[in-house]
Structures are given as C-alpha cells and as structure tokens.
Amino acid sequence: MGNQVVGLGLVAVSLIIFLYYTAWVILLPFIDSQHVIHKYFLPRAYAVAIPLAAGLLLLLFVGVFITYVMLKNQKGTKKAQ
C-alpha cells in the first residue's frame, strides 16, 4: 500500500510539472505580456536553463553511478584472483 501512495505522489508531481512547463512554454507566448497570469511564471530564459541544468545533473549522476559500479566490480575481480 505504501508503494502505491508514493507512486501516485510521483505521478501527480510529474503531471503538475508537465502541465506547468507546457503552459509556460507553449501557451504563455500567445498571451499578452501585460496579463496578470505572467506573474505566476518565471522569465522565459529559465525555460531553457532549468531543463538543461536538470539534464546535466542527470548525466552527472549516471556517470558517477556507472563509475562507482565499475570500480566496485574491478575491486571484486581483484579479490577473487
């Protein structure tokens, strides 16, 4: 039961982020820049910077994980010999 709640929470957060980003990038450029809705969104430059930073962090974590697993595997092979 606990895993289902966590999974539902992750899906809900992902859906909220997706809808926010979609409205920010696709819909907001068609709304007048003086409209009150613009105060709920970050400046448009962040629409590129945030996903870029998230992608770089993801690549960093994947690289660190792969390096850790390879080094751990290499130490286990040396002990076996």
C-alpha atoms as a printed R data frame, in Angstrom:
   type eleno elety resid chain resno      x       y       z
1  ATOM     1    CA   MET     A     1  0.000   0.000   0.000
2  ATOM     2    CA   GLY     A     2  2.837   2.421   0.833
3  ATOM     3    CA   ASN     A     3  4.497   1.978  -2.544
4  ATOM     4    CA   GLN     A     4  1.241   2.779  -4.310
5  ATOM     5    CA   VAL     A     5  0.908   6.051  -2.400
6  ATOM     6    CA   VAL     A     6  4.492   7.016  -3.237
7  ATOM     7    CA   GLY     A     7  3.935   6.083  -6.882
8  ATOM     8    CA   LEU     A     8  0.725   8.085  -7.053
9  ATOM     9    CA   GLY     A     9  2.512  11.050  -5.486
10 ATOM    10    CA   LEU     A    10  5.330  10.849  -8.031
11 ATOM    11    CA   VAL     A    11  2.847  10.654 -10.904
12 ATOM    12    CA   ALA     A    12  0.906  13.633  -9.517
13 ATOM    13    CA   VAL     A    13  4.058  15.758  -9.118
14 ATOM    14    CA   SER     A    14  5.220  14.807 -12.612
15 ATOM    15    CA   LEU     A    15  1.826  15.722 -14.071
16 ATOM    16    CA   ILE     A    16  1.827  19.108 -12.306
17 ATOM    17    CA   ILE     A    17  5.356  19.883 -13.533
18 ATOM    18    CA   PHE     A    18  4.437  18.806 -17.069
19 ATOM    19    CA   LEU     A    19  1.305  20.964 -17.146
20 ATOM    20    CA   TYR     A    20  3.128  23.979 -15.691
21 ATOM    21    CA   TYR     A    21  6.006  23.676 -18.169
22 ATOM    22    CA   THR     A    22  3.640  23.145 -21.093
23 ATOM    23    CA   ALA     A    23  1.609  26.226 -20.200
24 ATOM    24    CA   TRP     A    24  4.814  28.207 -19.629
25 ATOM    25    CA   VAL     A    25  6.492  27.301 -22.920
26 ATOM    26    CA   ILE     A    26  3.604  26.718 -25.324
27 ATOM    27    CA   LEU     A    27  0.668  28.819 -24.148
28 ATOM    28    CA   LEU     A    28  2.269  31.823 -22.450
29 ATOM    29    CA   PRO     A    29  3.853  33.335 -25.593
30 ATOM    30    CA   PHE     A    30  0.351  33.762 -27.055
31 ATOM    31    CA   ILE     A    31 -0.931  35.719 -24.040
32 ATOM    32    CA   ASP     A    32 -0.373  39.481 -23.794
33 ATOM    33    CA   SER     A    33  2.764  40.248 -21.775
34 ATOM    34    CA   GLN     A    34  0.812  42.673 -19.528
35 ATOM    35    CA   HIS     A    35 -1.685  39.981 -18.484
36 ATOM    36    CA   VAL     A    36 -1.759  39.092 -14.784
37 ATOM    37    CA   ILE     A    37 -1.015  35.406 -15.476
38 ATOM    38    CA   HIS     A    38  2.590  36.236 -16.341
39 ATOM    39    CA   LYS     A    39  3.412  36.882 -12.679
40 ATOM    40    CA   TYR     A    40  2.910  33.158 -11.907
41 ATOM    41    CA   PHE     A    41  5.653  32.063 -14.299
42 ATOM    42    CA   LEU     A    42  9.417  32.523 -14.310
43 ATOM    43    CA   PRO     A    43 11.118  34.545 -17.067
44 ATOM    44    CA   ARG     A    44 11.307  32.731 -20.382
45 ATOM    45    CA   ALA     A    45 15.107  32.326 -20.235
46 ATOM    46    CA   TYR     A    46 14.639  29.799 -17.446
47 ATOM    47    CA   ALA     A    47 12.512  27.641 -19.769
48 ATOM    48    CA   VAL     A    48 15.758  26.531 -21.387
49 ATOM    49    CA   ALA     A    49 18.140  26.837 -18.432
50 ATOM    50    CA   ILE     A    50 16.205  24.654 -15.985
51 ATOM    51    CA   PRO     A    51 15.837  21.575 -18.263
52 ATOM    52    CA   LEU     A    52 19.449  21.994 -19.376
53 ATOM    53    CA   ALA     A    53 20.682  22.041 -15.773
54 ATOM    54    CA   ALA     A    54 18.460  19.073 -14.893
55 ATOM    55    CA   GLY     A    55 19.801  17.117 -17.874
56 ATOM    56    CA   LEU     A    56 23.393  17.876 -16.940
57 ATOM    57    CA   LEU     A    57 22.768  16.790 -13.346
58 ATOM    58    CA   LEU     A    58 21.156  13.595 -14.584
59 ATOM    59    CA   LEU     A    59 24.170  12.849 -16.785
60 ATOM    60    CA   LEU     A    60 26.489  13.610 -13.867
61 ATOM    61    CA   PHE     A    61 24.646  11.214 -11.536
62 ATOM    62    CA   VAL     A    62 24.526   8.475 -14.184
63 ATOM    63    CA   GLY     A    63 28.249   8.894 -14.842
64 ATOM    64    CA   VAL     A    64 29.094   8.777 -11.129
65 ATOM    65    CA   PHE     A    65 26.914   5.700 -10.670
66 ATOM    66    CA   ILE     A    66 28.494   3.876 -13.613
67 ATOM    67    CA   THR     A    67 31.974   4.800 -12.381
68 ATOM    68    CA   TYR     A    68 31.142   3.569  -8.875
69 ATOM    69    CA   VAL     A    69 29.767   0.259 -10.152
70 ATOM    70    CA   MET     A    70 32.758  -0.309 -12.450
71 ATOM    71    CA   LEU     A    71 35.273   0.437  -9.674
72 ATOM    72    CA   LYS     A    72 33.405  -1.775  -7.223
73 ATOM    73    CA   ASN     A    73 33.279  -4.555  -9.819
74 ATOM    74    CA   GLN     A    74 37.003  -4.176 -10.533
75 ATOM    75    CA   LYS     A    75 37.883  -4.459  -6.830
76 ATOM    76    CA   GLY     A    76 35.748  -7.603  -6.544
77 ATOM    77    CA   THR     A    77 37.572  -9.162  -9.501
78 ATOM    78    CA   LYS     A    78 40.998  -8.429  -7.962
79 ATOM    79    CA   LYS     A    79 39.984 -10.048  -4.667
80 ATOM    80    CA   ALA     A    80 38.809 -13.185  -6.468
81 ATOM    81    CA   GLN     A    81 42.220 -13.626  -8.154
